[in-house]
Amino acid sequence: MHDQFEELREIFKEEGLEPWTSCEFDFTIEGKLNVSFDYIDWTKLEFGQIAKENYYMYRKFKNFTRNGI
């Protein structure tokens, strides 16, 4: 699967689109698949794993705090 993601990322670049840094798959309760791409280059930022998780949880659930949702 990793190779397929690398291939998809290359297709983005070939088409003149900005290469994404992460991809998320979400299934709704109705069974619909939502795919979203993120463009934050975490390797260039000095955030640790907890900060990354907090960002993800905030994006996903909007009202997230580290003490619970």
N, C-alpha and C positions, 0 to 999 in steps of 0.2 A: 504494500500500500504506500510506503514511503516513496518508492520510485514513481508511482502514479501522481503523487502530490508534487514531486519535483518536476515531472513532465507538465502538469497543469500550470505550475508557476512559470515555466519556460514559455508556454503558450501565451500567458498573460503578457510577458515581456515582448514576445515576437509581434503581438498585436498592438504594441505601443501603450499597454496599460501598466500602471505601477505594480510592481511585484508585491504581493501581500506577505505578511510575516506569520500569520496564523489563520486558521480556518475553523469554523465551528458549525457543527451539524446539530440541528434541533428538530425534534419531532413534536408536532402539536398533538393534542388529545384526539383530534380528528384523523391523525395519521399523515398529515401534510409535512413534508420535509422543508425546513428553512435552512439555507446556507448563508453564512455571513463571513466576510473576510476582514481582517484587522491589519492595519498598516503601521502599527507602532513597532519600531525597531528596538526591542528590549535590550539587545546586546550593546547598544550605544548609550543606554541610560544606566544610572547607578541605583536602580531599585532592586531590592531583594525579592525573594520568592513570596514572602507575605504581602508585600506591596502589590505584586502582580496578581495574587489571588484576590486581594481586596478590590483592585480595579475590575477584575472579571466579575466578581460578585456584585459590585455596584452597577456595572453595565447590565448584568443579567437581571438583577432584582430591584434596582434603583434605590431601595430604602435599606440596603444592607449596612449593618455596623458589625464590628468585630465581635461584639458581645451577643450577637444573634440577630435574627431577622424579625 
